[in-house]
Amino acid sequence: MALPAIPRILERRVNAPDTLSPRPPATGHSTQYRPHGRLIDDAEHVVRKNRSRRSTFLKWLRKVHGWVGLWGALLGLLFGVTGFLLNHRAPPMRISTGEPQVAQMQMPLPAEGLKSPRDLGVWLKKELKIDGNLGRTRREPAHPVGWGDKSTMQPEQWSVMVASPGGNVQAEYWVGNNFVSVKRTENTFLATMTNLHKGVGLSIGWVLLIDTFAGSIILLSLTGLLLWTELNKRRTAGVVIVTVSLIAAVVCGLM
């Protein structure tokens, strides 16, 4: 009696679909399958891609900021201390860097004589074994001067200076004399450091080195500003701080 039911079961199995093909949702955006099964539309995909680019940019910015800061760390410490001393070099908030040691003497001229103030400076550097660059030279021509109710002719005067961070040598020569007056000044340690800040008597190599340090300060400022704007959402507070500092600098500079 149960035999007639067998064809019906077979008919149902034959008519069943071989595979399941779910239809995609009827939306205007394409979708993508993720491994755990959740769908991502195009908008979310763009957001995630932009977030990844921003993260990469911030990592690169941090590296640049760190390496540039490492390059200028020691020079920054030197220039910070010496800049503070230079800022307080005059009253009423003067900070003394110590009194220099001054010595004077007279030197006889070389037998072959000297033709110009620059020759005098070169001769002094060689004779006294002075380290430093030949600075300004001056030649004051002979001219009449008054002496009471009389007038006399003052001879030509030469003056030269050889400067270095640790001190300087100044020489004065009156044409016609057989000697040169020399004054040597030796600076204290703090004064030497401030001369390094000012580049007194230093070579072109030091000047170029300080140029790289100046460039690193500019780069640190720009990367620091970019990092702050990217990592801090309180941008209004940042604008206020920058504006107040700028106004304070202008006001204090005009006082």
C-alpha positions in Angstrom: 0.0 0.0 0.0 3.0 2.4 0.6 4.5 1.9 -2.9 2.7 4.8 -4.7 4.4 7.4 -2.4 7.9 6.6 -3.8 7.6 8.5 -7.1 6.5 11.7 -5.4 9.7 11.8 -3.2 11.8 11.2 -6.3 10.0 13.9 -8.1 10.6 16.5 -5.4 14.4 15.6 -5.4 14.6 16.0 -9.1 12.9 19.4 -9.1 15.1 20.8 -6.3 17.8 23.3 -7.4 21.4 22.1 -7.8 23.0 25.2 -6.2 22.0 28.2 -4.1 22.5 31.5 -5.8 21.4 34.3 -3.6 20.6 37.5 -5.4 22.6 40.6 -4.5 20.8 43.4 -2.7 19.0 45.8 -5.0 21.1 48.9 -4.3 23.0 51.3 -6.5 26.4 50.5 -5.0 28.6 47.5 -5.6 29.5 45.3 -2.6 32.4 43.2 -1.6 32.6 40.1 0.6 34.8 40.1 3.6 36.2 36.9 5.1 33.9 36.9 8.1 30.9 37.5 5.8 30.1 41.2 6.3 29.7 43.3 3.1 31.7 46.5 2.4 30.3 49.1 0.0 32.4 51.5 -2.1 32.1 54.4 0.4 33.5 52.4 3.3 36.3 51.0 1.1 37.4 54.6 0.2 37.3 55.7 3.8 39.5 52.8 4.9 41.9 53.5 2.0 42.2 57.2 3.0 42.7 56.2 6.6 45.6 53.9 5.6 47.2 56.7 3.6 46.9 59.1 6.5 48.5 56.6 8.9 51.4 56.1 6.5 51.9 59.8 6.2 51.9 60.3 10.0 54.5 57.6 10.4 56.7 59.2 7.8 56.2 62.6 9.4 57.2 61.3 12.8 60.4 59.8 11.4 61.4 63.0 9.6 60.6 65.0 12.8 62.7 62.6 14.9 65.8 62.3 12.7 65.9 66.1 11.9 65.6 66.8 15.7 68.5 64.3 16.4 70.7 66.1 13.8 70.2 69.5 15.5 70.0 68.3 19.1 73.5 69.3 20.3 73.7 72.4 18.2 70.2 73.3 19.5 71.4 73.0 23.1 74.5 75.2 22.3 72.5 77.9 20.5 69.8 77.8 23.1 72.2 78.6 26.0 74.3 81.1 24.0 71.2 82.8 22.6 70.0 83.2 26.2 73.3 84.8 27.2 73.2 87.1 24.1 69.7 88.1 24.9 70.9 89.3 28.3 74.1 91.0 27.3 72.9 94.5 28.1 71.3 96.2 31.1 69.0 96.0 33.0 69.0 92.2 32.9 72.6 91.7 31.9 74.3 88.4 32.6 78.1 88.7 32.5 80.2 86.1 30.6 83.3 87.1 32.5 86.1 89.6 32.1 88.5 88.9 29.2 92.3 88.8 29.7 94.0 91.6 27.9 97.8 91.9 27.1 99.7 94.5 25.2 103.1 94.7 23.6 105.1 96.3 20.9 106.8 94.4 18.1 109.6 95.6 15.8 108.7 95.7 12.1 110.3 93.2 9.7 113.4 94.3 7.9 111.6 94.2 4.5 108.9 96.5 5.7 105.1 96.3 5.0 103.1 97.8 2.1 99.5 97.6 3.3 97.3 96.9 6.4 96.5 93.4 5.0 100.3 92.6 4.8 100.5 93.7 8.4 97.7 91.2 9.4 99.3 88.3 7.4 102.6 89.0 9.0 101.1 89.1 12.5 99.3 85.8 12.0 102.5 84.1 10.9 104.8 85.8 13.5 102.5 85.2 16.5 101.0 81.9 15.2 97.4 83.2 15.6 94.4 81.0 14.8 91.5 82.8 13.3 90.5 84.8 10.3 91.9 88.2 9.3 89.1 90.6 10.0 88.6 94.2 9.1 91.6 96.3 8.0 91.6 100.1 8.0 93.9 102.7 6.5 93.5 106.2 7.7 95.4 108.6 5.5 97.6 111.4 6.9 95.7 114.6 7.6 96.2 117.8 9.6 94.9 118.0 13.2 94.7 120.8 15.6 96.7 120.9 18.8 95.7 123.9 20.9 96.4 127.0 18.8 98.7 125.0 16.5 98.2 122.6 13.6 100.2 119.5 12.9 100.2 116.6 10.4 99.1 113.3 11.8 100.8 110.4 9.9 98.9 107.6 8.2 97.5 105.0 10.5 96.9 101.3 9.9 94.8 99.0 12.0 94.0 95.3 11.6 92.3 92.6 13.7 92.6 88.8 13.7 89.5 87.3 15.3 88.7 83.8 16.6 86.0 82.5 19.0 88.5 82.3 21.8 89.8 85.9 21.5 91.2 88.4 19.1 94.4 90.3 18.3 94.3 94.0 17.3 97.3 95.8 15.8 98.0 99.5 15.3 100.8 100.9 13.2 101.7 104.6 12.5 103.5 104.9 9.2 107.1 106.1 10.0 107.5 104.1 13.3 109.7 101.1 13.5 107.3 99.1 15.7 103.7 97.9 15.8 101.4 98.1 18.9 99.7 94.8 19.5 96.8 94.0 21.9 95.7 90.5 22.6 92.3 89.6 24.2 91.5 86.1 25.5 87.8 85.4 26.1 86.3 83.3 28.9 84.5 80.0 28.1 81.1 81.6 28.0 82.3 84.4 25.8 83.8 81.8 23.5 80.5 80.0 23.3 78.7 83.2 22.3 81.3 83.9 19.6 80.5 80.4 18.2 76.9 81.5 18.1 77.8 84.7 16.2 80.3 82.9 14.0 83.2 85.2 14.9 86.4 84.3 13.2 85.1 81.0 11.9 85.6 79.3 8.5 83.1 78.8 5.7 82.6 75.2 6.9 81.1 76.4 10.2 78.9 78.8 8.4 77.5 76.0 6.1 77.1 73.7 9.2 75.0 76.4 10.9 73.0 76.8 7.7 72.0 73.2 7.9 71.0 73.7 11.5 68.9 76.7 10.6 67.2 74.6 7.9 66.5 71.8 10.4 64.8 74.3 12.8 62.5 75.4 9.9 61.8 71.8 9.1 61.1 70.9 12.7 58.7 73.8 13.0 56.8 72.7 9.9 56.6 69.0 10.7 55.7 69.8 14.3 52.8 72.0 13.1 51.6 69.3 10.7 51.8 66.7 13.4 49.8 68.8 15.8 47.1 69.6 13.3 46.8 65.9 12.3 46.8 64.4 15.8 45.0 67.1 17.8 41.4 68.0 17.1 41.4 71.2 19.1 42.6 73.3 16.2 40.9 76.4 17.4 43.1 76.3 20.5 46.1 76.0 18.4 45.2 79.0 16.3 44.7 81.0 19.4 48.1 80.0 20.8 49.9 80.9 17.6 48.1 84.2 17.3 48.8 85.2 20.9 52.5 84.3 20.6 52.7 86.4 17.4 51.0 89.4 19.0 53.2 89.1 22.1 56.4 89.1 19.9 55.3 92.2 18.0 54.2 94.1 21.1 57.3 93.2 23.1 59.5 94.1 20.1 57.9 97.6 19.8 58.1 98.4 23.5 
